[in-house]
Amino acid sequence: MNAVVIYKKSSWELYQESSDPALVNYLATSGRNVDSLKAGHDRQKASLDKVVQHLERSGIEFRLFYRCDLIPLRDLDFVFVVGGDGTFLEVSRYVRDIPMLGIN
């Protein structure tokens, strides 16, 4: 089987990558709000890790793509989408006649 796993980045991950000083300061000083973002990130990362581990154990060949790096997908047997409804809908724009499974 030739598959891809497409994932989204969490808000916490995107904010961590920001070069905006106000956002960096917010992350450093906001306590519970940031803890909630980090907890969501940890859950999302755990889901992605479980999918990847399962595919590897099953011997399924796959490539991993961040959803913003997508190109039209062709010559695949299956598409796994790890994220929410928005990620699934975005990925569907790049897929024709390939089964997709959304994992939220």
Backbone as a ProteinNet text record, in pm:
[ID]
protein_1_A
[PRIMARY]
MNAVVIYKKSSWELYQESSDPALVNYLATSGRNVDSLKAGHDRQKASLDKVVQHLERSGIEFRLFYRCDLIPLRDLDFVFVVGGDGTFLEVSRYVRDIPMLGIN
[TERTIARY]
84.3	0	88.6	51.1	120.7	26.1	62.8	-28.2	44.5	-34.9	18.7	-56.5	12.7	-46.7	-31.1	-143.9	-142.5	-189	-116	-145.2	-150.1	-211.4	-209.9	-117.6	-68.8	8	-89.6	-59	-142.7	-120.1	-214.1	-197.4	-70.5	-46.7	73.8	199.6	202.1	318.9	337.6	229.4	238.1	283.1	229.2	269.7	416.8	465.1	606.3	699.3	652.1	733.2	728	644.7	624.4	746.2	768.4	874.4	814.9	684.3	615.7	649.7	717.8	757.3	638.1	526.4	409.1	356.1	355.8	308.4	405.3	533.1	634.1	617.1	593.6	572	444.5	339	213.2	235.1	305.6	330.4	411.8	500.3	586.5	515	402.1	343.1	197.1	135.4	-10.2	-57.9	27.8	-11.9	-112.9	-235.1	-336.8	-373.4	-381.5	-415.3	-311.8	-187.4	-79.4	-78.8	-106.1	-112.8	-219.1	-331.7	-438.9	-394.9	-327	-275.2	-175	-87.3	14.9	-49.9	-153	-222.4	-287.3	-348.3	-406.1	-300.4	-186.7	-74.7	-29.6	-16.8	27.9	-69	-200.6	-299.4	-289.3	-275.1	-265.6	-140.1	-27.7	98	88.4	25.1	7.6	-74.9	-179.2	-262.1	-180.4	-106.3	-22.6	80.9	144.4	244.9	184.3	63.7	-0.9	-31	-78.8	-107.2	20.9	126.5	254.4	308.2	305.1	354.4	275.1	143.9	60.2	92.6	106.5	138.8	275.8	372.1	506	502.5	432.2	421	350.4	257.8	180.9	253.8	370.3	447.4	390	307.5	247.2	343.2	373.9	459.4	377.5	434.3	363.1	462.9	412.6	486.1	405.7	474.5	412.4	416.1	299.6	290.3	221	276.7	206.9	104.5	-15.4	-125	-97.5	-16.5	13.9	115.8	176.9	275.2	216.4	84.9	20.5	31.7	39.1	29.9	-78.7	-130.5	-229.3	-174.8	-256.6	-214.7	-263.4	-170	-201.1	-125.9	-169.7	-101.1	-83.9	-190	-189.4	-301.8	-282.6	-387.5	-478.2	-422.7	-499.4	-441.4	-528.9	-488.9	-543.4	-454	-491.4	-478.1	-580.8	-580.2	-592.8	-488.9	-488.8	-512.3	-631.4	-670.4	-820.8	-874.7	-1018.7	-1088	-1211	-1291.6	-1225.1	-1167.2	-1103.6	-988	-908.3	-796	-847.7	-949.4	-1006.2	-1062.1	-1137.1	-1194.7	-1086.5	-982.2	-873.8	-804.8	-776.3	-709.2	-796.6	-926.7	-1016.6	-1005.6	-962.6	-943.4	-826.8	-737.6	-618.6	-630.7	-741.6	-757	-868.5	-840.4	-942.7	-937.5	-1049.6	-1063.1	-964.1	-933.7	-847.8	-924.1	-937.3	-1005.3	-930.1	-1008.7	-953.1	-1013.1	-931	-978	-937.2	-1035.3	-1007.7	-993.7	-888.3	-862	-856.2	-956.7	-966.8	-932.8
-118.1	0	124.2	220	347.6	454.8	516.1	608.3	735.8	834.4	954.7	979	1041.5	1088.6	1239.9	1308	1453.4	1502.9	1598.5	1645.9	1798	1847.8	1991.5	2018.7	2140.6	2182.4	2241.4	2222.3	2278.3	2428.6	2497.6	2641.5	2666.9	2585.3	2602.4	2591.7	2494.1	2474.6	2594.2	2641.5	2757.3	2881.2	2900.5	3016.6	3007.9	2888.4	2870.1	2909.4	2891.6	2923.1	3071	3147.4	3287.9	3372.9	3474.8	3571	3700.9	3701.6	3818.3	3832.6	3939.4	3954.5	3958.1	4015.6	4020.8	3880.5	3796.6	3659.5	3579.5	3597.7	3528.9	3569.2	3697.6	3745.8	3685.9	3680.9	3621.2	3476.1	3400.8	3260	3245.3	3340.8	3333	3374.8	3448	3506.1	3471.1	3390.4	3373.9	3251	3174.8	3068.2	2969.3	2969.7	2868.6	2864.5	2980.2	2981.1	2903.6	2925.7	2856.4	2709	2678.8	2538.4	2463.5	2528.1	2466.4	2443	2540.8	2523.7	2408.9	2401.3	2296.6	2159.4	2150.6	2022.5	1976.6	2069.3	2035.5	1988.6	2054.7	2014.2	1872.5	1844.6	1711.5	1602.1	1629.7	1531.7	1510.7	1620	1611.5	1535.6	1565.6	1497.5	1348.9	1314.8	1173.7	1099.8	1164.3	1101.6	1076.1	1176.4	1160.3	1050.4	1049.6	946.8	806.4	789.9	658.4	611.8	702.3	666.3	623.6	701.5	670.2	536.4	515.1	389.2	269.8	284.3	174.5	142.1	243.5	219.8	153.8	200.4	140.4	-5.7	-36.1	-175.7	-262.9	-204.5	-279.1	-293.9	-231	-240.4	-158.1	-60.9	23	136.8	149.3	259	386.6	494	621.4	736.2	850.3	975.4	1066.6	1150.9	1242.4	1382.9	1453.1	1588.1	1680.1	1797.7	1905.3	1961.4	1988.2	2023.4	2147.2	2239.1	2360	2334.5	2217.8	2182.5	2091.5	2082.1	1987.7	2028.6	1927.1	1939.6	1840.3	1850.2	1749.1	1607.9	1522	1386.3	1288.9	1209.2	1112	981.1	876.6	746.4	697.4	713	666.6	566.6	480.4	385.9	440.4	530.3	577.1	706.4	790.2	914.7	913.8	927.6	940.5	1088.1	1144.5	1285.3	1293.6	1346.9	1360.6	1507.9	1536.9	1674.7	1679.4	1796.2	1812.1	1825.4	1874	1889	1979.3	2090.1	2184	2121.1	2042.3	1974.3	1875	1798.4	1700	1767.5	1875.2	1945.6	2006.7	2062.5	2118.9	2011.4	1898.5	1789.3	1737	1734.8	1681.2	1759.1	1882.9	1962.4	1909.8	1833.2	1783.8	1637.9	1575.5	1431.9	1404.7	1313.6	1267.3	1115	1051.9	907	828.9	879.3	807.9	803.8	687.5	680.8	763.7	831.5	913.5	868	870.5	842.7	959.7	1022.9	1131.6	1079.8	1122.1	1082.5	1209.4	1226.8	1349.7	1317.6
0	0	0	-78.7	-87.8	-33.3	77.8	145.7	186.9	225	287.5	417.7	510.9	634.9	632.9	640.3	636.9	773.1	828.9	964.1	967.8	1072.8	1097.4	1215.2	1222.9	1339	1440.7	1565.6	1671.6	1681.5	1743.9	1767.3	1847.1	1949.2	2031.4	1945.5	1857.2	1770.6	1676.8	1618.2	1529.2	1604.8	1725.1	1804.3	1842.9	1873.8	1909.6	1795.2	1672.5	1554.8	1518.4	1585.5	1551.2	1587.8	1506.2	1536.8	1593	1620.2	1674.5	1823.4	1863.5	2004.4	2100.3	2059.2	2147.2	2173.3	2072.1	2089.1	2175.5	2154	2236.1	2382.2	2408.3	2544.7	2603.6	2524.6	2570.3	2612.8	2530.4	2562.7	2690.9	2715.3	2833.3	2961.6	2950.7	3071.9	3097.6	3013.4	3023.9	3100.7	3157	3248.2	3194.5	3252.2	3221.2	3074	3009.7	2867.4	2786.4	2816.5	2745.5	2782.7	2908.2	2950.5	2871.4	2846.9	2769.1	2624.6	2565.5	2428.9	2423.3	2522.8	2526.4	2543.2	2626.6	2647	2516.2	2442.6	2313	2214.6	2217.7	2131.5	2164.8	2293.8	2336.1	2290.5	2299.7	2253.4	2101.9	2030.9	1885.3	1842.3	1907.3	1875.4	1906.8	2018.1	2054.9	1950.4	1898.9	1794.5	1669.3	1625.8	1506.3	1528.4	1643.1	1673.1	1669.2	1723.1	1722.2	1580.2	1496.3	1357.1	1287.3	1301.7	1237.6	1287.9	1418.2	1474.7	1423	1415.5	1367.1	1220.5	1138.5	997.2	982.8	1060.6	1055.2	1097.4	1206.5	1252.2	1150	1076.2	976.9	844.3	832.3	708.9	594.2	625.1	521.7	487.9	360.7	316.5	313	368.2	369.3	372.8	331.4	345.1	435.7	508.8	603.7	544.2	545.3	491.1	591.3	609.9	679.7	581.7	628.1	537.4	453.6	500.4	423	312.9	311.9	208.9	102	96.5	4.7	-141.6	-222	-366.5	-409	-531	-571.9	-550.7	-493.2	-458.4	-564.9	-615.3	-719.1	-690.9	-757.1	-749.7	-606.6	-527.8	-389.5	-370.3	-270.9	-235.4	-125.1	-40.8	73.9	127.8	184.8	250	392.4	488.9	629.5	666.1	727.6	765.7	917.3	982.4	1127.9	1160.5	1209	1240.9	1254.5	1240.2	1253.2	1118.8	1125	1004.1	901	947.4	854.7	780	848.9	784	680.9	718.8	627.3	502.1	519.9	405	316.2	378	298.3	215.5	276.8	206.1	91.7	112.9	9	-121.8	-115.5	-238.6	-323.1	-263.3	-332.4	-375.3	-344.5	-365.9	-465.9	-559.4	-653.7	-656.8	-628.7	-640.9	-554.8	-437.1	-342.2	-209.7	-147.4	-18.1	87.6	171	279.4	412.1	517.1	651.9	740	805.3	897.3	1039.3	1106.1	1244.6	1326.7	1414	1491.7	1636.7
[MASK]
++++++++++++++++++++++++++++++++++++++++++++++++++++++++++++++++++++++++++++++++++++++++++++++++++++++++

